[in-house]
């Protein structure tokens, strides 16, 4: 009797994909920012990173995540993934490397980094018409100051 290929292939795919880094989770209202120690409550600005060893750190503002790495608490080469909340869809985490960013004083983030992240350029342009869009590198460089 032959083994059905579909269940076997689904098992193999599930096994192989589960070996990567887990998706981060933020316990809003209970989690503490790894950098400034404030409670992480704002679902539009929270961020998280996972190290190569699987340790998760959460932040109340993108600026806290940037400074956490910049100041050497975790070395840049030890960061496996970075995630940022989607301003247009609060609580939804995006890959920080592929998000579109906008800096504006109207975005009043907890630590006043005032940078909002969006899943795509259209959402960013809708939220901040006429404002310059940034990629991860530009947002990170702005917040290093």
C-alpha positions in Angstrom: 0.0 0.0 0.0 1.3 3.4 -0.9 1.5 6.3 1.5 -0.5 9.3 0.4 1.9 12.1 -0.7 -0.1 15.1 0.4 -0.2 14.4 4.2 3.5 13.4 4.1 4.5 16.6 2.2 2.5 18.7 4.6 4.2 17.1 7.5 7.6 17.8 5.9 6.8 21.4 5.1 5.5 22.0 8.7 8.6 20.4 10.2 11.0 22.4 8.0 9.3 25.8 8.5 9.1 25.3 12.3 12.9 25.2 12.6 13.2 28.9 12.0 12.8 31.8 14.5 9.4 31.9 16.1 7.2 34.9 15.3 7.4 37.5 18.1 4.5 38.2 20.3 3.9 41.3 22.5 1.8 41.1 25.6 0.5 44.6 25.4 -0.1 46.2 28.8 2.1 43.7 30.6 5.4 43.6 28.6 8.1 46.0 29.6 10.3 47.8 27.1 13.8 46.2 27.1 15.4 49.7 26.6 13.4 52.3 28.6 11.4 49.9 31.0 8.1 51.5 30.2 5.0 49.3 29.7 4.4 48.4 26.1 0.8 49.5 25.5 0.7 51.4 22.1 -0.2 48.9 19.4 0.7 51.4 16.7 4.4 51.9 17.7 5.6 48.8 19.5 8.5 46.8 18.2 10.3 43.5 18.8 13.5 41.8 17.9 14.6 38.2 18.1 18.3 37.3 18.5 20.1 34.5 16.7 19.8 32.4 19.9 16.0 32.9 20.0 15.7 35.5 22.7 12.9 38.0 22.2 13.0 41.7 23.3 10.0 44.0 23.0 10.0 47.8 22.8 7.4 50.5 23.2 8.8 52.6 20.4 11.0 52.0 17.3 13.5 54.4 18.7 14.0 52.2 21.7 14.7 49.2 19.5 17.2 51.2 17.4 19.1 52.5 20.5 19.0 49.1 22.2 21.1 47.7 19.4 23.1 50.9 18.7 24.2 51.1 22.3 25.4 47.5 22.1 23.0 45.8 24.5 22.6 43.3 21.7 25.2 43.3 18.9 23.9 44.0 15.4 25.2 40.7 14.1 23.2 38.8 16.8 19.8 40.2 15.6 18.0 37.5 13.6 14.7 39.4 13.0 13.2 42.9 13.7 9.5 43.6 13.8 7.4 46.8 14.1 3.7 47.3 14.5 1.8 48.4 11.5 0.4 51.9 12.2 -2.5 51.3 9.9 -3.4 47.9 11.5 -2.5 48.3 15.2 -1.0 45.2 16.8 -0.1 43.6 13.5 3.7 43.0 13.4 5.6 43.7 10.2 9.1 42.7 9.1 11.0 46.0 10.0 13.3 45.5 7.0 10.5 45.7 4.5 8.1 48.2 6.1 7.6 51.7 4.8 8.3 54.4 7.3 7.2 58.0 7.8 8.6 60.5 10.3 6.2 63.3 11.4 5.4 65.2 14.6 1.8 64.2 14.2 2.8 60.6 14.9 3.2 60.9 18.7 5.0 57.7 19.6 5.7 56.9 23.3 9.4 57.9 23.3 8.8 60.7 20.7 10.7 59.0 17.9 7.6 59.9 15.9 8.2 57.3 13.2 5.3 55.2 12.0 5.7 52.0 10.1 3.3 50.7 7.4 3.0 47.5 5.4 3.2 49.3 2.1 3.8 52.7 0.5 0.1 53.2 -0.2 -0.9 53.0 3.4 2.0 55.3 4.4 1.1 57.9 1.8 -2.6 57.8 2.9 -1.6 58.4 6.5 0.9 61.1 5.8 0.2 62.7 2.4 3.1 64.6 1.0 5.6 63.3 3.6 8.8 61.6 2.6 8.8 57.8 2.9 11.8 56.0 4.3 13.1 52.5 4.2 14.5 50.6 7.3 18.0 52.0 6.9 16.8 55.7 6.7 14.5 55.2 9.7 17.2 53.6 11.7 19.7 56.3 10.8 17.2 59.0 11.8 16.6 57.4 15.2 20.2 56.8 16.0 20.5 60.5 16.9 
